[in-house]
Amino acid sequence: MGYPLELALRYVASKKRSFISIGTAFAILGVALGVAALAIAMSVSGGFQRQFRDKVLGVNAHVLVLKYSIDFREYRDVMKVAQSVKGVVGVAPFVINPMMVTHRSRTATGVLLKGVDPEQMPNVLDLPKHIVEGKIEGLRRKGGAPTLESDRRFEETAPPSGDGDVAEPEIVPGGPVGSVVPRGGFRSVLPESDALPEEFDPDPCTNPERVAELPGAIIGRSLSAQIAAKIGDCVQITSPTIGISYGANARPPIAKQFRITAIFEAGFDQYDSKLVYADLNEAQAFYEYGDSVTGVEMKVDNIEHAKAIAKEIDQLLANGIYHTMDWMDLNHGLFTALLIQQIGISVVLALIIVVAAFTVIATLIMVVLEKKKEIAVLKAIGARNGAILRVFLYQGAIIGVVGTSLGLLLGYLGCHALASYQLPLDPKVYFISHLPVTLRPFEFCVTGVFAIVICLVATLFPALYAAKLRPADGLRAE
């Protein structure tokens, strides 16, 4: 590199004219602040993306197979197809429907009841990792059979084999004979309350022995606080009446009691307050579809390959009644908004580095004007234009490298401080409880390269001006 680098270092650390070194210091400080702000902003926005991704994948699968029909009975065949795809590590069926959850006098509406297979679900979802109270083992009732309650009811009410005629009721000997009208006629007093006596309508939630035999349910921490329910409490889940037209085929809403066996906390308020997990068989009993599911969900070994695996499964099924979705498609709006936000914030904060580049231009222009005589002498004794150009390019590069290094250090310390302090956030507004920060070397490298390139581009104008300076122009004032 020769004398151009030596001159550049001398101009940066000049002691002859103090205002030049002060200008260089301000230029380095401006670059450092811009780099630090951009690095922190990218780390925070990246932290939001990672937090939302972890929260979404904590209670959701990586790939879903759904059907354009409410009748999805052949889900076991679809599961076999999905298991044959390379990269799929777990497959399980699920049912999800909107419900209403009641505990004593408190009710939560708009809750999603998700029925899962307790044996297959841990291979697909990370829900067990988010359990903060209780255990997931109690999700299926003791001695629970795989036969659906709706199927059992159908079997109990089905006509006997043969011609299908319903048998006439038998007359029991010793029955009432004569008039059954009581003395004084039919006189009665209606009760003040519509509630039936306990012997006619027993409440299973008041009997600890019956509560212990109820099927289990897993609810979120926010929902637990909303309905004031804890481990072991009995809650009632009711199917909604929205969309039911009252008529001959109308079906009243179904209410079932569950025992809370575990409480999870995904850290995402939309899930912690709106999701309830139950046994697949119990969830299917709310509707008269029999052994039918909403879809099949699966987990892959690498989430970055989820979209490719979803397309491969779609091609294997080769049927227009099925469609596949990956975790990005399932939350497309959320992650698109986060990406646009990250790009917007990065562009705005990158302008700080651009503003700092003008400080670099001003500093180098002052150096060129101050060193006109020296430049003229160098040219007079044979220095080439390229050598003079490199002198100021080196000086701009030194300012950029030093400022960028200092900015990256400040950015790292700032991110570390934010991550350690965990600035609290309102989960109802931001869906998470604290400010997330993710340190990724790639983003720091991109920020550093961008800052150095901007500084080099800003150096070109004063460097070209100095390179084109003629000896006579620099010595004319002398």
C-alpha positions as CSV (number, residue, x, y, z in Angstrom):
1,M,0.0,0.0,0.0
2,G,3.0,2.3,0.5
3,Y,2.8,5.9,1.5
4,P,-0.9,6.5,0.7
5,L,-1.9,4.5,3.8
6,E,0.7,6.2,5.9
7,L,-0.6,9.6,4.8
8,A,-4.2,8.5,5.5
9,L,-3.3,7.5,9.0
10,R,-1.4,10.7,9.6
11,Y,-4.4,12.8,8.4
12,V,-6.8,10.9,10.6
13,A,-4.7,11.4,13.7
14,S,-3.4,14.9,12.8
15,K,-2.1,16.9,15.7
16,K,-1.1,20.0,13.8
17,R,-4.7,21.3,13.3
18,S,-7.0,20.2,16.1
19,F,-10.2,20.8,14.2
20,I,-9.4,18.1,11.7
21,S,-9.1,15.4,14.4
22,I,-12.3,16.6,16.1
23,G,-14.1,16.5,12.7
24,T,-12.9,12.9,12.2
25,A,-14.0,12.0,15.7
26,F,-17.5,13.3,15.1
27,A,-17.6,11.5,11.8
28,I,-16.7,8.2,13.5
29,L,-19.3,8.9,16.3
30,G,-22.0,9.5,13.7
31,V,-21.3,6.3,11.9
32,A,-21.1,4.4,15.2
33,L,-24.5,5.7,16.4
34,G,-26.1,4.9,13.1
35,V,-24.7,1.4,13.1
36,A,-25.7,0.8,16.7
37,A,-29.3,2.0,16.1
38,L,-29.7,-0.2,13.0
39,A,-28.2,-3.3,14.7
40,I,-30.5,-2.9,17.8
41,A,-33.6,-2.3,15.6
42,M,-32.9,-5.4,13.5
43,S,-32.2,-7.5,16.5
44,V,-35.5,-6.4,18.2
45,S,-37.6,-6.9,15.0
46,G,-35.9,-10.2,14.5
47,G,-36.7,-11.1,18.1
48,F,-40.4,-10.4,17.4
49,Q,-40.3,-12.7,14.4
50,R,-38.6,-15.4,16.3
51,Q,-40.9,-15.1,19.4
52,F,-44.0,-15.2,17.3
53,R,-42.6,-18.2,15.3
54,D,-41.8,-20.0,18.5
55,K,-45.2,-19.2,20.0
56,V,-47.0,-20.3,16.9
57,L,-45.0,-23.5,16.5
58,G,-45.3,-24.2,20.2
59,V,-49.0,-25.0,20.0
60,N,-49.4,-25.6,16.2
61,A,-47.9,-28.1,13.8
62,H,-45.6,-27.4,10.9
63,V,-47.8,-28.8,8.1
64,L,-51.6,-29.4,8.0
65,V,-53.7,-31.4,5.6
66,L,-57.3,-30.2,5.4
67,K,-60.3,-31.3,3.4
68,Y,-62.9,-29.3,1.6
69,S,-65.6,-31.2,3.5
70,I,-66.9,-31.7,7.0
71,D,-66.7,-35.5,6.5
72,F,-63.0,-36.5,6.9
73,R,-63.2,-40.2,7.9
74,E,-60.3,-41.5,5.7
75,Y,-57.8,-39.5,7.8
76,R,-55.9,-42.7,8.6
77,D,-55.0,-43.2,5.0
78,V,-53.8,-39.7,4.7
79,M,-51.7,-40.2,7.8
80,K,-50.0,-43.2,6.1
81,V,-49.2,-41.1,3.1
82,A,-47.8,-38.3,5.2
83,Q,-45.6,-40.7,7.2
84,S,-44.0,-42.0,4.0
85,V,-42.6,-38.5,3.1
86,K,-39.0,-37.9,4.0
87,G,-38.6,-35.3,6.7
88,V,-41.9,-35.9,8.5
89,V,-41.2,-37.0,12.1
90,G,-44.7,-37.0,13.5
91,V,-48.3,-37.3,12.3
92,A,-51.6,-36.9,14.3
93,P,-55.3,-36.2,13.6
94,F,-57.1,-33.2,15.3
95,V,-60.6,-31.7,15.6
96,I,-61.1,-28.0,16.3
97,N,-64.4,-26.2,16.8
98,P,-65.5,-23.0,18.6
99,M,-67.0,-23.5,22.1
100,M,-68.0,-21.8,25.3
101,V,-66.3,-22.6,28.6
102,T,-68.0,-22.1,31.9
103,H,-66.7,-22.4,35.4
104,R,-69.2,-21.6,38.1
105,S,-70.5,-18.1,37.4
106,R,-67.8,-17.2,34.9
107,T,-68.0,-17.8,31.1
108,A,-65.5,-17.4,28.3
109,T,-66.8,-17.3,24.7
110,G,-65.0,-17.7,21.4
111,V,-62.8,-20.4,22.8
112,L,-61.5,-23.1,20.4
113,L,-61.7,-26.6,21.6
114,K,-59.0,-28.7,19.9
115,G,-59.3,-32.5,20.2
116,V,-56.0,-34.3,20.0
117,D,-54.8,-37.9,20.4
118,P,-53.0,-37.9,23.8
119,E,-50.6,-40.6,22.5
120,Q,-49.7,-39.1,19.2
121,M,-49.9,-35.4,20.0
122,P,-46.5,-35.1,21.8
123,N,-44.8,-36.2,18.5
124,V,-46.4,-33.3,16.6
125,L,-46.8,-30.4,19.1
126,D,-44.5,-28.8,21.6
127,L,-47.4,-28.4,24.0
128,P,-45.8,-30.5,26.7
129,K,-42.9,-28.1,26.9
130,H,-45.3,-25.2,27.7
131,I,-47.1,-27.0,30.6
132,V,-46.6,-24.9,33.7
133,E,-49.0,-26.7,36.0
134,G,-50.3,-30.3,36.0
135,K,-49.6,-33.1,33.7
136,I,-50.6,-34.0,30.2
137,E,-51.1,-37.7,31.1
138,G,-54.7,-37.1,32.5
139,L,-56.1,-35.9,29.2
140,R,-57.9,-39.1,28.5
141,R,-60.3,-40.4,31.0
142,K,-59.5,-43.6,32.9
143,G,-60.5,-46.6,30.9
144,G,-61.4,-44.5,27.9
145,A,-62.3,-46.5,24.9
146,P,-61.5,-45.4,21.3
147,T,-65.2,-45.8,20.4
148,L,-66.9,-42.4,20.2
149,E,-69.8,-41.6,22.4
150,S,-71.8,-40.6,19.4
151,D,-71.2,-44.1,17.9
152,R,-72.2,-45.7,21.3
153,R,-75.4,-43.6,21.4
154,F,-76.1,-44.8,17.8
155,E,-75.6,-48.4,18.8
156,E,-77.8,-48.1,21.8
157,T,-80.7,-46.6,19.9
158,A,-80.3,-48.7,16.7
159,P,-83.2,-51.2,16.0
160,P,-82.5,-54.9,16.5
161,S,-81.4,-57.0,13.7
162,G,-84.1,-58.6,11.6
163,D,-87.0,-56.8,10.0
164,G,-86.1,-53.5,11.8
165,D,-89.5,-53.2,13.5
166,V,-89.4,-51.6,16.9
167,A,-90.7,-53.9,19.6
168,E,-93.9,-52.9,21.4
169,P,-93.4,-52.0,25.1
170,E,-94.3,-54.9,27.4
171,I,-97.1,-54.5,29.9
172,V,-95.7,-55.0,33.4
173,P,-97.9,-57.1,35.7
174,G,-99.0,-55.3,38.8
175,G,-99.3,-51.9,37.2
176,P,-101.8,-49.3,38.2
177,V,-105.5,-50.3,37.8
178,G,-108.4,-47.9,37.5
179,S,-108.3,-44.2,37.6
180,V,-104.9,-42.5,38.1
181,V,-106.4,-39.0,38.8
182,P,-105.3,-37.9,42.3
183,R,-107.7,-36.7,44.8
184,G,-108.7,-33.1,44.3
185,G,-107.7,-33.2,40.7
186,F,-104.4,-32.2,39.1
187,R,-103.3,-29.4,41.3
188,S,-99.7,-28.3,41.5
189,V,-97.6,-25.3,42.4
190,L,-94.8,-24.4,40.0
191,P,-91.5,-23.8,41.6
192,E,-90.0,-20.4,41.7
193,S,-86.8,-21.6,40.0
194,D,-86.6,-23.4,36.7
195,A,-83.8,-25.6,38.1
196,L,-84.6,-29.3,38.6
197,P,-84.0,-30.9,42.0
198,E,-80.6,-32.5,42.5
199,E,-82.1,-36.0,42.3
200,F,-83.5,-35.3,38.8
201,D,-80.6,-33.2,37.4
202,P,-77.4,-34.0,39.4
203,D,-74.5,-31.7,38.8
204,P,-71.3,-33.8,38.4
205,C,-69.1,-30.8,39.3
206,T,-70.4,-31.0,42.9
207,N,-69.3,-34.6,43.4
208,P,-65.6,-35.0,43.9
209,E,-65.7,-38.7,43.0
210,R,-67.5,-37.9,39.7
211,V,-65.1,-35.1,38.9
212,A,-62.2,-37.4,39.2
213,E,-63.7,-39.7,36.6
214,L,-64.3,-36.8,34.1
215,P,-62.2,-36.5,30.9
216,G,-59.3,-34.1,31.2
217,A,-58.8,-30.7,29.6
218,I,-55.7,-28.4,29.2
219,I,-56.3,-24.7,29.2
220,G,-54.1,-21.6,28.9
221,R,-53.0,-19.5,31.8
222,S,-54.9,-16.4,30.6
223,L,-58.1,-18.5,30.2
224,S,-57.5,-20.0,33.7
225,A,-57.3,-16.5,35.2
226,Q,-60.4,-15.4,33.2
227,I,-62.7,-18.1,34.5
228,A,-60.9,-18.5,37.9
229,A,-60.2,-22.2,37.3
230,K,-57.3,-24.2,38.6
231,I,-56.0,-27.8,38.4
232,G,-58.7,-30.3,39.4
233,D,-61.6,-27.9,38.8
234,C,-64.6,-29.0,36.8
235,V,-65.5,-26.8,33.8
236,Q,-68.4,-27.1,31.4
237,I,-67.8,-26.8,27.6
238,T,-70.8,-26.1,25.5
239,S,-71.2,-26.2,21.8
240,P,-72.4,-22.8,20.3
241,T,-75.9,-22.2,19.0
242,I,-74.8,-19.8,16.3
243,G,-76.1,-20.8,12.9
244,I,-78.7,-23.3,14.3
245,S,-82.1,-22.9,12.7
246,Y,-84.8,-24.1,15.0
247,G,-87.0,-26.7,13.3
248,A,-87.6,-30.4,13.0
249,N,-83.9,-31.2,12.5
250,A,-82.5,-28.7,14.9
251,R,-80.1,-30.1,17.4
252,P,-79.8,-28.4,20.8
253,P,-76.3,-27.4,22.0
254,I,-74.3,-30.1,23.8
255,A,-72.7,-29.5,27.2
256,K,-70.0,-31.7,28.6
257,Q,-68.0,-31.5,31.8
258,F,-64.2,-31.7,31.9
259,R,-61.6,-31.8,34.6
260,I,-58.7,-29.4,34.3
261,T,-55.6,-31.6,34.3
262,A,-52.9,-29.1,33.1
263,I,-52.4,-25.4,32.4
264,F,-50.1,-24.3,29.6
265,E,-48.4,-20.9,28.9
266,A,-47.3,-20.4,25.3
267,G,-46.5,-16.7,25.9
268,F,-48.9,-15.7,23.1
269,D,-52.0,-14.3,24.7
270,Q,-54.2,-15.2,21.7
271,Y,-53.4,-18.9,22.4
272,D,-53.3,-18.7,26.2
273,S,-56.8,-17.2,26.4
274,K,-58.5,-19.0,23.5
275,L,-57.3,-22.6,23.3
276,V,-58.5,-25.6,25.1
277,Y,-57.1,-29.1,24.5
278,A,-59.2,-32.3,25.1
279,D,-59.2,-35.9,24.1
280,L,-60.0,-36.4,20.4
281,N,-62.9,-38.8,21.2
282,E,-64.5,-36.3,23.6
283,A,-64.2,-33.5,21.1
284,Q,-65.8,-35.6,18.3
285,A,-68.8,-36.3,20.5
286,F,-69.9,-32.7,20.3
287,Y,-71.0,-33.2,16.7
288,E,-72.8,-36.1,15.0
289,Y,-70.0,-36.8,12.4
290,G,-68.8,-40.0,14.0
291,D,-65.1,-40.8,13.5
292,S,-64.3,-37.7,11.5
293,V,-61.7,-35.1,12.0
294,T,-60.9,-31.6,11.0
295,G,-57.5,-32.4,9.5
296,V,-54.2,-34.1,9.9
297,E,-51.2,-32.2,11.3
298,M,-47.6,-33.2,11.2
299,K,-44.1,-32.1,12.4
300,V,-41.0,-31.9,10.2
301,D,-37.4,-32.2,11.1
302,N,-36.6,-28.8,9.6
303,I,-39.2,-26.0,9.6
304,E,-37.4,-24.3,6.7
305,H,-38.4,-27.3,4.5
306,A,-42.1,-27.3,5.6
307,K,-43.3,-25.6,2.5
308,A,-41.5,-28.1,0.2
309,I,-42.9,-31.0,2.3
310,A,-46.4,-29.6,2.1
311,K,-46.2,-29.4,-1.7
312,E,-44.9,-33.0,-1.9
313,I,-47.7,-34.3,0.2
314,D,-50.2,-32.4,-1.9
315,Q,-48.8,-34.1,-5.0
316,L,-49.0,-37.5,-3.4
317,L,-52.6,-37.1,-2.4
318,A,-53.4,-35.8,-6.0
319,N,-56.9,-35.1,-5.1
320,G,-58.8,-31.8,-5.3
321,I,-60.7,-32.3,-2.1
322,Y,-57.5,-32.0,0.0
323,H,-55.3,-29.0,0.5
324,T,-52.1,-28.6,2.5
325,M,-50.8,-25.6,4.5
326,D,-47.5,-25.0,6.2
327,W,-47.0,-22.9,9.3
328,M,-46.2,-19.8,7.2
329,D,-49.5,-20.1,5.3
330,L,-51.4,-20.6,8.5
331,N,-50.1,-17.3,9.9
332,H,-49.4,-15.5,6.6
333,G,-50.8,-12.2,7.7
334,L,-48.9,-12.1,10.9
335,F,-45.5,-12.9,9.5
336,T,-46.0,-10.7,6.4
337,A,-46.8,-7.7,8.7
338,L,-43.7,-8.5,10.8
339,L,-41.5,-8.7,7.7
340,I,-42.8,-5.4,6.3
341,Q,-42.3,-3.8,9.7
342,Q,-38.7,-5.0,9.9
343,I,-37.9,-3.8,6.4
344,G,-39.5,-0.4,7.1
345,I,-37.7,0.1,10.4
346,S,-34.4,-0.9,8.9
347,V,-34.7,1.5,5.9
348,V,-35.6,4.4,8.2
349,L,-32.7,3.7,10.6
350,A,-30.3,3.1,7.7
351,L,-30.9,6.8,6.9
352,I,-28.9,7.6,10.1
353,I,-25.9,6.0,8.5
354,V,-26.5,8.0,5.3
355,V,-26.6,11.2,7.4
356,A,-23.4,10.2,9.1
357,A,-21.9,9.7,5.6
358,F,-22.4,13.4,4.9
359,T,-20.3,14.0,8.0
360,V,-17.6,11.9,6.5
361,I,-17.8,13.9,3.3
362,A,-17.6,17.2,5.2
363,T,-14.6,16.0,7.2
364,L,-12.7,14.8,4.1
365,I,-13.5,18.0,2.2
366,M,-12.0,20.0,5.1
367,V,-8.9,17.7,5.0
368,V,-8.5,18.2,1.2
369,L,-8.8,22.0,1.6
370,E,-6.4,22.0,4.5
371,K,-3.9,19.7,2.6
372,K,-4.0,21.4,-0.8
373,K,-0.4,22.5,-0.5
374,E,0.8,19.1,0.5
375,I,-1.2,17.5,-2.3
376,A,0.3,19.9,-4.8
377,V,3.9,19.2,-3.6
378,L,3.2,15.4,-3.8
379,K,2.0,15.8,-7.4
380,A,4.9,18.1,-8.3
381,I,7.4,15.4,-7.2
382,G,5.7,12.7,-9.2
383,A,2.7,11.3,-7.2
384,R,0.1,9.9,-9.5
385,N,-3.6,10.7,-9.3
386,G,-4.4,7.1,-8.2
387,A,-2.1,7.4,-5.2
388,I,-3.7,10.7,-4.1
389,L,-7.1,9.1,-4.6
390,R,-6.1,6.1,-2.4
391,V,-5.0,8.4,0.4
392,F,-8.5,9.8,0.9
393,L,-10.2,6.5,0.2
394,Y,-8.1,4.9,2.9
395,Q,-9.0,7.7,5.3
396,G,-12.7,7.3,4.5
397,A,-12.3,3.5,5.0
398,I,-10.6,4.0,8.3
399,I,-13.4,6.2,9.5
400,G,-16.0,3.7,8.3
401,V,-14.2,0.6,9.8
402,V,-13.6,2.3,13.2
403,G,-17.1,3.8,13.3
404,T,-18.7,0.5,12.3
405,S,-16.7,-1.5,14.8
406,L,-17.6,0.9,17.6
407,G,-21.2,0.9,16.5
408,L,-21.4,-2.9,16.4
409,L,-19.9,-3.0,19.9
410,L,-22.4,-0.5,21.1
411,G,-25.2,-2.4,19.4
412,Y,-24.2,-5.7,21.0
413,L,-24.0,-4.1,24.4
414,G,-27.4,-2.5,23.9
415,C,-29.0,-5.7,22.8
416,H,-27.5,-7.6,25.7
417,A,-28.8,-5.0,28.1
418,L,-32.3,-5.1,26.6
419,A,-32.3,-8.9,26.7
420,S,-31.1,-8.9,30.4
421,Y,-33.6,-6.3,31.5
422,Q,-36.5,-7.8,29.6
423,L,-38.5,-4.6,29.1
424,P,-42.2,-5.5,30.0
425,L,-44.9,-5.2,27.3
426,D,-48.7,-5.4,27.5
427,P,-49.5,-8.9,26.2
428,K,-53.0,-7.7,25.2
429,V,-51.4,-5.2,22.8
430,Y,-48.2,-6.9,21.7
431,F,-49.3,-10.6,22.4
432,I,-46.0,-11.1,24.3
433,S,-45.0,-10.2,27.8
434,H,-41.5,-8.6,27.3
435,L,-39.4,-7.0,24.5
436,P,-37.7,-9.8,22.6
437,V,-34.1,-9.4,21.3
438,T,-32.4,-11.9,19.1
439,L,-28.7,-11.6,18.3
440,R,-27.9,-12.9,14.9
441,P,-24.4,-12.6,13.5
442,F,-25.7,-12.4,9.9
443,E,-27.7,-9.2,10.6
444,F,-24.7,-7.6,12.4
445,C,-22.5,-8.5,9.4
446,V,-25.0,-7.0,6.9
447,T,-25.2,-3.9,9.0
448,G,-21.4,-3.5,9.1
449,V,-20.9,-4.1,5.4
450,F,-23.6,-1.6,4.6
451,A,-22.1,1.1,6.8
452,I,-18.6,0.6,5.3
453,V,-19.9,0.7,1.7
454,I,-21.8,3.9,2.5
455,C,-18.6,5.5,3.9
456,L,-16.6,4.5,0.9
457,V,-19.2,5.9,-1.5
458,A,-19.2,9.1,0.5
459,T,-15.4,9.3,0.3
460,L,-15.4,9.2,-3.5
461,F,-16.3,12.8,-4.2
462,P,-13.6,14.5,-2.0
463,A,-11.1,11.8,-3.1
464,L,-11.7,12.5,-6.8
465,Y,-11.5,16.2,-6.2
466,A,-8.1,15.8,-4.5
467,A,-6.9,13.5,-7.2
468,K,-7.8,16.0,-10.0
469,L,-6.1,18.9,-8.1
470,R,-3.3,20.4,-10.2
471,P,0.0,21.5,-8.5
472,A,-0.5,25.0,-9.7
473,D,-3.9,25.2,-8.0
474,G,-2.5,24.1,-4.7
475,L,0.5,26.5,-4.8
476,R,-1.2,29.5,-6.3
477,A,-2.0,31.0,-2.9
478,E,1.6,30.7,-1.9
